[in-house]
Amino acid sequence: MAGKFELFRLSLIPKPQIDAFEKEQTREDYIRTVFGERHQFEHYGSLFHYIPVDDRGDNQEILGRIGRPITVAENLSPEENLSDSMRDGWKASVIAIDPTEHGDGQKLAFEYDQQVGKPESIIQNFVKYRGGPTLLDR
């Protein structure tokens, strides 16, 4: 089943002056660094996790997932009288990033899932947590 994705452009604003011991990074290098590592961040009081996924092997685009814990209401089996039950689990959305240079910037596609949350606000909090210069444009 195909998901619905929201598309964003990543606009990177370079630091006015880098530290003398800091190596200047390209925009692509910076995006690969930020989205190439696992991170935890808080969003509206819930703990979210970002995990990079490298299952394609060509290393061109970056794939990852952002997920959060959820509690699911369900019913037990008929042998257990279809009783109400609550189960803790996780729900995640897929993120695909093209970090290469384009005339209109680098792009990020975020799968929309109501149980995870609104892509724009989640990615804004992720970026804020990372302390980076990234701004999102739709």
C-alpha positions as a Markdown table, in Angstrom:
| # | Residue | x | y | z |
|---|---|---|---|---|
| 1 | Met | 0.0 | 0.0 | 0.0 |
| 2 | Ala | 1.5 | 3.3 | -1.1 |
| 3 | Gly | 1.6 | 6.1 | 1.5 |
| 4 | Lys | 1.0 | 9.8 | 1.1 |
| 5 | Phe | 4.1 | 12.0 | 1.2 |
| 6 | Glu | 4.7 | 15.7 | 1.8 |
| 7 | Leu | 7.6 | 17.2 | 0.0 |
| 8 | Phe | 9.9 | 19.9 | 1.4 |
| 9 | Arg | 12.9 | 21.7 | 0.2 |
| 10 | Leu | 15.9 | 22.1 | 2.5 |
| 11 | Ser | 17.3 | 25.6 | 2.6 |
| 12 | Leu | 20.7 | 25.7 | 4.3 |
| 13 | Ile | 22.1 | 29.0 | 5.6 |
| 14 | Pro | 25.8 | 28.8 | 6.2 |
| 15 | Lys | 27.3 | 30.0 | 9.4 |
| 16 | Pro | 28.7 | 33.6 | 9.2 |
| 17 | Gln | 32.1 | 32.4 | 10.5 |
| 18 | Ile | 33.2 | 28.9 | 11.2 |
| 19 | Asp | 35.5 | 27.9 | 14.1 |
| 20 | Ala | 39.2 | 27.9 | 13.2 |
| 21 | Phe | 39.3 | 24.2 | 14.0 |
| 22 | Glu | 36.1 | 23.3 | 12.2 |
| 23 | Lys | 36.2 | 21.9 | 8.7 |
| 24 | Glu | 33.8 | 23.6 | 6.3 |
| 25 | Gln | 31.2 | 21.2 | 5.0 |
| 26 | Thr | 29.2 | 21.2 | 1.7 |
| 27 | Arg | 25.5 | 21.3 | 2.0 |
| 28 | Glu | 25.3 | 17.7 | 0.9 |
| 29 | Asp | 27.9 | 16.6 | 3.5 |
| 30 | Tyr | 26.0 | 18.4 | 6.3 |
| 31 | Ile | 22.7 | 16.8 | 5.3 |
| 32 | Arg | 24.3 | 13.4 | 5.1 |
| 33 | Thr | 25.8 | 13.9 | 8.6 |
| 34 | Val | 22.5 | 15.0 | 10.2 |
| 35 | Phe | 20.4 | 12.3 | 8.6 |
| 36 | Gly | 23.0 | 9.6 | 8.7 |
| 37 | Glu | 22.9 | 9.2 | 12.5 |
| 38 | Arg | 20.3 | 8.0 | 15.0 |
| 39 | His | 18.7 | 10.8 | 17.0 |
| 40 | Gln | 16.1 | 11.2 | 19.8 |
| 41 | Phe | 14.1 | 14.4 | 20.1 |
| 42 | Glu | 11.0 | 15.6 | 21.9 |
| 43 | His | 7.9 | 16.7 | 20.0 |
| 44 | Tyr | 4.8 | 17.9 | 21.9 |
| 45 | Gly | 5.8 | 16.0 | 25.0 |
| 46 | Ser | 6.5 | 12.7 | 23.2 |
| 47 | Leu | 9.8 | 11.1 | 22.6 |
| 48 | Phe | 10.5 | 10.6 | 18.9 |
| 49 | His | 13.3 | 8.6 | 17.3 |
| 50 | Tyr | 15.0 | 9.1 | 13.9 |
| 51 | Ile | 16.8 | 6.0 | 12.5 |
| 52 | Pro | 18.6 | 6.0 | 9.1 |
| 53 | Val | 17.7 | 3.0 | 7.0 |
| 54 | Asp | 20.2 | 1.9 | 4.4 |
| 55 | Asp | 18.5 | -0.9 | 2.5 |
| 56 | Arg | 19.0 | 0.3 | -1.1 |
| 57 | Gly | 22.8 | 0.1 | -1.1 |
| 58 | Asp | 23.4 | 2.7 | -3.8 |
| 59 | Asn | 24.1 | 5.4 | -1.2 |
| 60 | Gln | 22.5 | 8.1 | -3.4 |
| 61 | Glu | 19.4 | 9.1 | -1.4 |
| 62 | Ile | 19.1 | 8.8 | 2.3 |
| 63 | Leu | 16.2 | 6.8 | 3.7 |
| 64 | Gly | 15.1 | 6.9 | 7.3 |
| 65 | Arg | 12.2 | 6.5 | 9.7 |
| 66 | Ile | 10.9 | 8.8 | 12.4 |
| 67 | Gly | 8.7 | 7.0 | 14.9 |
| 68 | Arg | 7.1 | 7.4 | 18.3 |
| 69 | Pro | 5.6 | 5.1 | 20.9 |
| 70 | Ile | 1.8 | 4.6 | 20.7 |
| 71 | Thr | -0.8 | 2.6 | 22.7 |
| 72 | Val | -3.2 | 0.6 | 20.5 |
| 73 | Ala | -6.7 | -0.4 | 21.6 |
| 74 | Glu | -7.5 | -3.9 | 20.4 |
| 75 | Asn | -9.4 | -7.0 | 21.4 |
| 76 | Leu | -8.2 | -10.3 | 22.6 |
| 77 | Ser | -9.0 | -13.6 | 20.8 |
| 78 | Pro | -12.5 | -15.2 | 20.9 |
| 79 | Glu | -11.1 | -17.7 | 23.4 |
| 80 | Glu | -10.5 | -14.7 | 25.7 |
| 81 | Asn | -14.0 | -13.4 | 25.1 |
| 82 | Leu | -12.9 | -10.6 | 22.7 |
| 83 | Ser | -12.0 | -8.6 | 25.8 |
| 84 | Asp | -10.7 | -5.1 | 25.4 |
| 85 | Ser | -6.9 | -4.8 | 25.6 |
| 86 | Met | -4.3 | -2.1 | 25.3 |
| 87 | Arg | -0.9 | -2.8 | 23.7 |
| 88 | Asp | 2.2 | -0.6 | 23.6 |
| 89 | Gly | 3.9 | -0.3 | 20.2 |
| 90 | Trp | 5.6 | 2.0 | 17.8 |
| 91 | Lys | 4.4 | 3.8 | 14.7 |
| 92 | Ala | 6.9 | 5.3 | 12.2 |
| 93 | Ser | 6.9 | 7.3 | 9.0 |
| 94 | Val | 9.4 | 6.9 | 6.2 |
| 95 | Ile | 11.6 | 9.9 | 5.2 |
| 96 | Ala | 13.5 | 10.1 | 1.9 |
| 97 | Ile | 16.1 | 12.8 | 1.4 |
| 98 | Asp | 17.9 | 13.8 | -1.8 |
| 99 | Pro | 21.0 | 15.6 | -0.5 |
| 100 | Thr | 22.5 | 16.3 | -3.8 |
| 101 | Glu | 22.7 | 19.9 | -5.2 |
| 102 | His | 19.8 | 21.0 | -7.4 |
| 103 | Gly | 18.8 | 24.5 | -8.6 |
| 104 | Asp | 15.8 | 24.5 | -6.3 |
| 105 | Gly | 17.7 | 23.0 | -3.3 |
| 106 | Gln | 17.8 | 19.6 | -1.7 |
| 107 | Lys | 14.5 | 17.8 | -1.1 |
| 108 | Leu | 12.9 | 15.8 | 1.7 |
| 109 | Ala | 9.8 | 13.6 | 1.4 |
| 110 | Phe | 8.0 | 12.7 | 4.7 |
| 111 | Glu | 5.3 | 10.1 | 4.8 |
| 112 | Tyr | 2.1 | 11.4 | 6.4 |
| 113 | Asp | 0.6 | 9.1 | 9.0 |
| 114 | Gln | -1.9 | 10.6 | 11.4 |
| 115 | Gln | -0.7 | 8.3 | 14.3 |
| 116 | Val | 2.8 | 9.7 | 13.9 |
| 117 | Gly | 1.9 | 13.4 | 13.4 |
| 118 | Lys | 2.2 | 16.3 | 11.0 |
| 119 | Pro | 5.3 | 16.1 | 8.9 |
| 120 | Glu | 6.1 | 19.8 | 8.9 |
| 121 | Ser | 6.0 | 20.3 | 12.7 |
| 122 | Ile | 7.9 | 17.0 | 13.4 |
| 123 | Ile | 10.7 | 17.8 | 11.0 |
| 124 | Gln | 10.9 | 21.4 | 12.3 |
| 125 | Asn | 11.4 | 20.0 | 15.9 |
| 126 | Phe | 13.9 | 17.5 | 14.6 |
| 127 | Val | 15.9 | 20.3 | 13.0 |
| 128 | Lys | 15.6 | 22.5 | 16.0 |
| 129 | Tyr | 16.9 | 19.7 | 18.2 |
| 130 | Arg | 19.9 | 19.2 | 15.9 |
| 131 | Gly | 20.7 | 22.9 | 16.2 |
| 132 | Gly | 21.3 | 23.1 | 12.5 |
| 133 | Pro | 20.8 | 26.0 | 10.0 |
| 134 | Thr | 18.2 | 24.1 | 8.1 |
| 135 | Leu | 14.9 | 25.8 | 7.1 |
| 136 | Leu | 12.1 | 24.0 | 5.4 |
| 137 | Asp | 10.1 | 25.3 | 2.4 |
| 138 | Arg | 7.1 | 23.6 | 1.0 |
